């Protein structure tokens, strides 16, 4: 279901949009969808950084240990 969002713009801007045949409704929808994606990405990045800050440091070089362990097996 859709909802209506009203935006006031200067009369001159509206006139120019019409003259240039710009589908401002479509442009506004694309802009808002892009902004939502950007903000979600920022939020996810902050959450990942917060999670990483709570992790304990890894001791030594685990890849070397795993390889040696695998060779010895």
OpenMM code with the backbone's topology and positions (N, CA, C; nanometers):
from openmm import Vec3, app, unit

residues = "UNK UNK UNK UNK UNK UNK UNK UNK UNK UNK UNK UNK UNK UNK UNK UNK UNK UNK UNK UNK UNK UNK UNK UNK UNK UNK UNK UNK UNK UNK UNK UNK UNK UNK UNK UNK UNK UNK UNK UNK UNK UNK UNK UNK UNK UNK UNK UNK UNK UNK UNK UNK UNK UNK UNK UNK UNK UNK UNK UNK UNK UNK UNK UNK UNK UNK UNK UNK UNK UNK UNK UNK UNK".split()
positions = [
    Vec3(0.0842, -0.1173, 0.0000),
    Vec3(0.0000, 0.0000, 0.0000),
    Vec3(0.0889, 0.1238, 0.0000),
    Vec3(0.0477, 0.2235, -0.0712),
    Vec3(0.1241, 0.3475, -0.0817),
    Vec3(0.0690, 0.4529, 0.0130),
    Vec3(0.1536, 0.5475, 0.0447),
    Vec3(0.1127, 0.6639, 0.1229),
    Vec3(0.1553, 0.7885, 0.0467),
    Vec3(0.0985, 0.9001, 0.0836),
    Vec3(0.1293, 1.0259, 0.0167),
    Vec3(0.2235, 1.1061, 0.1048),
    Vec3(0.3305, 1.1559, 0.0431),
    Vec3(0.4227, 1.2479, 0.1097),
    Vec3(0.4166, 1.3784, 0.0315),
    Vec3(0.3866, 1.4857, 0.0995),
    Vec3(0.3776, 1.6152, 0.0317),
    Vec3(0.5062, 1.6924, 0.0523),
    Vec3(0.5481, 1.7584, -0.0547),
    Vec3(0.6701, 1.8388, -0.0497),
    Vec3(0.6410, 1.9741, -0.1130),
    Vec3(0.6741, 2.0797, -0.0433),
    Vec3(0.6590, 2.2138, -0.1006),
    Vec3(0.7886, 2.2514, -0.1708),
    Vec3(0.7740, 2.2983, -0.2931),
    Vec3(0.8887, 2.3471, -0.3697),
    Vec3(0.8521, 2.4840, -0.4255),
    Vec3(0.9525, 2.5648, -0.4533),
    Vec3(0.9227, 2.6952, -0.5132),
    Vec3(0.8492, 2.6787, -0.6468),
    Vec3(0.7601, 2.7715, -0.6725),
    Vec3(0.6810, 2.7679, -0.7955),
    Vec3(0.7714, 2.7617, -0.9188),
    Vec3(0.8798, 2.8381, -0.9159),
    Vec3(0.9723, 2.8419, -1.0299),
    Vec3(1.0318, 2.7031, -1.0561),
    Vec3(1.0688, 2.6334, -0.9506),
    Vec3(1.1252, 2.4993, -0.9655),
    Vec3(1.0232, 2.4045, -1.0276),
    Vec3(0.9012, 2.4091, -0.9790),
    Vec3(0.7946, 2.3237, -1.0353),
    Vec3(0.7758, 2.3537, -1.1836),
    Vec3(0.7762, 2.4817, -1.2186),
    Vec3(0.7592, 2.5221, -1.3585),
    Vec3(0.8722, 2.4660, -1.4444),
    Vec3(0.9949, 2.4752, -1.3940),
    Vec3(1.1103, 2.4237, -1.4687),
    Vec3(1.1030, 2.2724, -1.4841),
    Vec3(1.0606, 2.2030, -1.3808),
    Vec3(1.0453, 2.0575, -1.3892),
    Vec3(0.9457, 2.0195, -1.4984),
    Vec3(0.8357, 2.0911, -1.5039),
    Vec3(0.7338, 2.0639, -1.6056),
    Vec3(0.7869, 2.0974, -1.7443),
    Vec3(0.8519, 2.2140, -1.7573),
    Vec3(0.9060, 2.2556, -1.8875),
    Vec3(1.0089, 2.1564, -1.9397),
    Vec3(1.0897, 2.1025, -1.8505),
    Vec3(1.1943, 2.0081, -1.8905),
    Vec3(1.1432, 1.8644, -1.8972),
    Vec3(1.0152, 1.8480, -1.8717),
    Vec3(0.9507, 1.7169, -1.8766),
    Vec3(1.0198, 1.6147, -1.7860),
    Vec3(1.0560, 1.6622, -1.6676),
    Vec3(1.1184, 1.5747, -1.5687),
    Vec3(1.0078, 1.5097, -1.4869),
    Vec3(1.0113, 1.3791, -1.4794),
    Vec3(0.9135, 1.3055, -1.3992),
    Vec3(0.9584, 1.3143, -1.2532),
    Vec3(0.9211, 1.4244, -1.1891),
    Vec3(0.9696, 1.4505, -1.0539),
    Vec3(0.9202, 1.3478, -0.9530),
    Vec3(0.8044, 1.2913, -0.9749),
    Vec3(0.7555, 1.1870, -0.8841),
    Vec3(0.8503, 1.0678, -0.8860),
    Vec3(0.8859, 1.0261, -1.0058),
    Vec3(0.9787, 0.9131, -1.0215),
    Vec3(1.1153, 0.9471, -0.9623),
    Vec3(1.1623, 1.0688, -0.9876),
    Vec3(1.2928, 1.1117, -0.9365),
    Vec3(1.2947, 1.1133, -0.7842),
    Vec3(1.1889, 1.1616, -0.7239),
    Vec3(1.1820, 1.1669, -0.5775),
    Vec3(1.1793, 1.0261, -0.5197),
    Vec3(1.1027, 0.9367, -0.5816),
    Vec3(1.0972, 0.7980, -0.5342),
    Vec3(1.2346, 0.7327, -0.5420),
    Vec3(1.3058, 0.7525, -0.6538),
    Vec3(1.4400, 0.6947, -0.6689),
    Vec3(1.5352, 0.7518, -0.5649),
    Vec3(1.5276, 0.8834, -0.5439),
    Vec3(1.6153, 0.9476, -0.4470),
    Vec3(1.5912, 0.8919, -0.3066),
    Vec3(1.4642, 0.8830, -0.2673),
    Vec3(1.4327, 0.8339, -0.1332),
    Vec3(1.4741, 0.6883, -0.1154),
    Vec3(1.4539, 0.6066, -0.2180),
    Vec3(1.4948, 0.4659, -0.2096),
    Vec3(1.6463, 0.4551, -0.1950),
    Vec3(1.7204, 0.5382, -0.2700),
    Vec3(1.8666, 0.5374, -0.2607),
    Vec3(1.9126, 0.5807, -0.1214),
    Vec3(1.8491, 0.6846, -0.0671),
    Vec3(1.8861, 0.7324, 0.0667),
    Vec3(1.8618, 0.6258, 0.1725),
    Vec3(1.7514, 0.5530, 0.1590),
    Vec3(1.7216, 0.4457, 0.2543),
    Vec3(1.8294, 0.3387, 0.2456),
    Vec3(1.8686, 0.2995, 0.1238),
    Vec3(1.9749, 0.1988, 0.1071),
    Vec3(2.1053, 0.2471, 0.1700),
    Vec3(2.1395, 0.3745, 0.1462),
    Vec3(2.2631, 0.4296, 0.2022),
    Vec3(2.2609, 0.4274, 0.3549),
    Vec3(2.1501, 0.4694, 0.4129),
    Vec3(2.1405, 0.4735, 0.5590),
    Vec3(2.1429, 0.3335, 0.6192),
    Vec3(2.0796, 0.2370, 0.5516),
    Vec3(2.0854, 0.0986, 0.5995),
    Vec3(2.2284, 0.0465, 0.5945),
    Vec3(2.3005, 0.0804, 0.4878),
    Vec3(2.4397, 0.0367, 0.4759),
    Vec3(2.5245, 0.0984, 0.5869),
    Vec3(2.5034, 0.2263, 0.6152),
    Vec3(2.5771, 0.2928, 0.7230),
    Vec3(2.5465, 0.2271, 0.8576),
    Vec3(2.4192, 0.1977, 0.8800),
    Vec3(2.3790, 0.1347, 1.0060),
    Vec3(2.4442, -0.0026, 1.0199),
    Vec3(2.4435, -0.0797, 0.9126),
    Vec3(2.5056, -0.2122, 0.9148),
    Vec3(2.6548, -0.2005, 0.9410),
    Vec3(2.7201, -0.1038, 0.8774),
    Vec3(2.8635, -0.0842, 0.8984),
    Vec3(2.8924, -0.0496, 1.0446),
    Vec3(2.8094, 0.0364, 1.1034),
    Vec3(2.8281, 0.0707, 1.2456),
    Vec3(2.8110, -0.0523, 1.3336),
    Vec3(2.7106, -0.1353, 1.3023),
    Vec3(2.6871, -0.2558, 1.3812),
    Vec3(2.8033, -0.3537, 1.3683),
    Vec3(2.8588, -0.3662, 1.2485),
    Vec3(2.9737, -0.4550, 1.2276),
    Vec3(3.0935, -0.4039, 1.3067),
    Vec3(3.1185, -0.2735, 1.3014),
    Vec3(3.2305, -0.2161, 1.3765),
    Vec3(3.2121, -0.2373, 1.5264),
    Vec3(3.0899, -0.2210, 1.5739),
    Vec3(3.0627, -0.2432, 1.7162),
    Vec3(3.0888, -0.3892, 1.7530),
    Vec3(3.0453, -0.4803, 1.6677),
    Vec3(3.0674, -0.6228, 1.6912),
    Vec3(3.2169, -0.6541, 1.6912),
    Vec3(3.2897, -0.5989, 1.5925),
    Vec3(3.4339, -0.6235, 1.5841),
    Vec3(3.5068, -0.5717, 1.7069),
    Vec3(3.4597, -0.4603, 1.7618),
    Vec3(3.5275, -0.4029, 1.8783),
    Vec3(3.5128, -0.4921, 2.0017),
    Vec3(3.4107, -0.5778, 2.0023),
    Vec3(3.3902, -0.6675, 2.1162),
    Vec3(3.4656, -0.7991, 2.1022),
    Vec3(3.5216, -0.8256, 1.9855),
    Vec3(3.5949, -0.9501, 1.9646),
    Vec3(3.7313, -0.9434, 2.0316),
    Vec3(3.7767, -1.0569, 2.0783),
    Vec3(3.9097, -1.0644, 2.1378),
    Vec3(4.0119, -1.0798, 2.0256),
    Vec3(4.1313, -1.0250, 2.0447),
    Vec3(4.2344, -1.0402, 1.9422),
    Vec3(4.2735, -1.1869, 1.9247),
    Vec3(4.3096, -1.2219, 1.8042),
    Vec3(4.3522, -1.3587, 1.7744),
    Vec3(4.5004, -1.3693, 1.8068),
    Vec3(4.5355, -1.4734, 1.8786),
    Vec3(4.6753, -1.4897, 1.9191),
    Vec3(4.7558, -1.5520, 1.8048),
    Vec3(4.8764, -1.5052, 1.7866),
    Vec3(4.9686, -1.5654, 1.6898),
    Vec3(4.9138, -1.5696, 1.5488),
    Vec3(4.9669, -1.6649, 1.4741),
    Vec3(4.9270, -1.6819, 1.3355),
    Vec3(4.8513, -1.8138, 1.3243),
    Vec3(4.7212, -1.8065, 1.3329),
    Vec3(4.6400, -1.9280, 1.3339),
    Vec3(4.6511, -2.0075, 1.2045),
    Vec3(4.6679, -1.9384, 1.0918),
    Vec3(4.6757, -2.0128, 0.9654),
    Vec3(4.7966, -2.1055, 0.9652),
    Vec3(4.9090, -2.0588, 1.0194),
    Vec3(5.0285, -2.1433, 1.0267),
    Vec3(5.0018, -2.2628, 1.1173),
    Vec3(4.9372, -2.2373, 1.2310),
    Vec3(4.9057, -2.3465, 1.3232),
    Vec3(4.8140, -2.4488, 1.2585),
    Vec3(4.7138, -2.4035, 1.1859),
    Vec3(4.6203, -2.4952, 1.1202),
    Vec3(4.6904, -2.5787, 1.0137),
    Vec3(4.7796, -2.5172, 0.9382),
    Vec3(4.8517, -2.5904, 0.8333),
    Vec3(4.9411, -2.6968, 0.8956),
    Vec3(5.0153, -2.6589, 1.0004),
    Vec3(5.1024, -2.7564, 1.0675),
    Vec3(5.0211, -2.8708, 1.1264),
    Vec3(4.9099, -2.8362, 1.1882),
    Vec3(4.8243, -2.9375, 1.2479),
    Vec3(4.7719, -3.0328, 1.1403),
    Vec3(4.7363, -2.9781, 1.0256),
    Vec3(4.6844, -3.0598, 0.9158),
    Vec3(4.7939, -3.1508, 0.8603),
    Vec3(4.9151, -3.0995, 0.8501),
    Vec3(5.0265, -3.1800, 0.7981),
    Vec3(5.0614, -3.2940, 0.8929),
    Vec3(5.0538, -3.2650, 1.0228),
    Vec3(5.0882, -3.3660, 1.1230),
    Vec3(4.9826, -3.4760, 1.1329),
    Vec3(4.8646, -3.4490, 1.0889),
    Vec3(4.7549, -3.5461, 1.1025),
    Vec3(4.7656, -3.6598, 1.0034),
] * unit.nanometer
topology = app.Topology()
chain = topology.addChain("A")
for resn in residues:
    res = topology.addResidue(resn, chain)
    for name in ("N", "CA", "C"):
        topology.addAtom(name, app.Element.getBySymbol(name[0]), res)
